[in-house]
Amino acid sequence: MTSFQFQAILQLLRSGPLPETLSIADRRAGEEAMAGQSPLPENVYVEEVTAVTVPALLIAAEGTRDERVILYLHGGGYCVGSPRTHRDFAWRLSAASAARVLLPDYRRAPEHPFPTAVDDAVAAYRWLLVEGIDPAHLVIAGDSAGGGLALAALVRLRDEGERLPAAAALLSPWVDLALTGNSLQSKAAEDPVLSPAQLQEFAELYLGDADPRTPLASPLYADLAGLPPLLIQAGGAEILLDDAVRLAERAEAAGVEVTLDVWPEMIHVWQGFAGFLPEGQTAVTKLGAFIRKHTAQAGLSPESPL
């Protein structure tokens, strides 16, 4: 049984869906305006930084540990979204994990198609290492396209011989830009957040001339061997459910420690509604516990100092 808050969100999303003809610029502006209606608590630390050449926000809830860091890559189909649209979620994740969160403002399509976002994610990770963050105390995470980007960054970092983070957390990850998952159609009537047509548009804008099965664009098709432990959260009612399920199967077959956490009836990136959705806050709490557990294995206490 889902909460009445979730039912209210469903009703709201279904009553006023965004027109699919809306321009990328208007979508960006709308998301920024909506995010501006959720100011951060006064005790949350926010700093604008530059990770090599990538602008970013560094966010820390009260009581976080400086040595524990999450590199968080925002979703938005590689075309919309920004650190500002994800500030509210970032501070909640920071509080749950007792970690600072770095939100890179990676370059987006169509102005900057693949592989620019991967370049920026990798640059931000390496900047954290230069700043003295031990990879064993570092977790990479992301939602939707940001989840796919986090996985792609891991694959590239592994291939280039870089030390990998302690773990990765992927929320409703989009990892197959070839759009072959059965849930794209079977869940289309249940998921009011995304549509196959929207994903097709985003994929074309991001890929440019690249093959949609290119591993760093669609890491479902990458060699996943040697990656750190993965937590994959997905909603049982979202059109990207099969991306999460197939990714978990491929990761496990490659010898990766993987936890697939499917939430019945939840929609795409329901965690983003954690400010007023009990199911969202519970999911964030589980994410925080996962992050504390895996950084604790490197010598940090799993407990929050709050």
RAZICOR-V830630 format. One line per field, one symbol per residue. phi: phi as a letter, one per 20 degrees, with the letter a starting at -180 (. if undefined). psi: psi as a letter, one per 20 degrees, with the letter a starting at -180 (. if undefined). burial: I if it has 9 or more other ideal C-beta (glycine too) atoms within 8 Angstrom, else O. A space follows every 10 residues. Layout:
phi->???
psi->???
burial->???
//
This chain:
phi->.efffffffg ffffecffff efffffffff ffffffecff gfeeeccecc emddfbddcb ffnfefedcd eddfepmmcc nagffdffff fffgffdlcf cddfeffdfe fcfgdgffgf ffffffffff fnffgfddcd brdlffffff fffffffffe mefeffabcd dlfdccffld fffgdfdffe eeeccgffff fffffffmef ffeggfecfg eefefnffgd dddbefddfe gfffffffff fffenefcde dedgmfdflf ffeffbdgff ffffffffff fffffffeoe ffefff
psi->prqhhghggg gghhhlqppi iprgghgghg hggghiimqq qhjpppppro nejoqrpppp rpjrphipqp opoqakkjha qrhhijgghg hhhgghilqq ppnqmqqqqi hnrpkghggh ggggghghgh ijpphijppp rrqchhghhg gggggggghj jqpqrhrqpp olqojniili phihghjhih ojgqqhgghg gggghghcjq pijphihnih jrojqjqrqp popqqijqij ghggghgggh gghjjpopoo npopiqaplh hikhhjoghg hgghghgggg ghghhhijiq piqqj.
burial->OOOOIIIOII OOIOOOOOOO OOOIOOIIOI IIOIIOOIOI OOOIOIOOIO IOOIOIIIII IIOIIOOIII IIIIIIIIII IIIIIIIIII IIIIIIIIII IIIIIIOIIO OOIIOIIIOI IIIIIIIIIO OOIOIIIIII IIIIIIIIII IIIIIIIIOO OIOIIIIIII IIIIIIIOIO IOIIOOIIOO IOOIIIOIII IIIOIIIOOI OIIIIIIIII OIOIOOIIII IIIIIIIIII IIIIIIIIOI IIOIOIOIII IIIOOIIIII IIIIOOIOII IOIIIIIIII IIIIIIOIOI OOOOOO
//
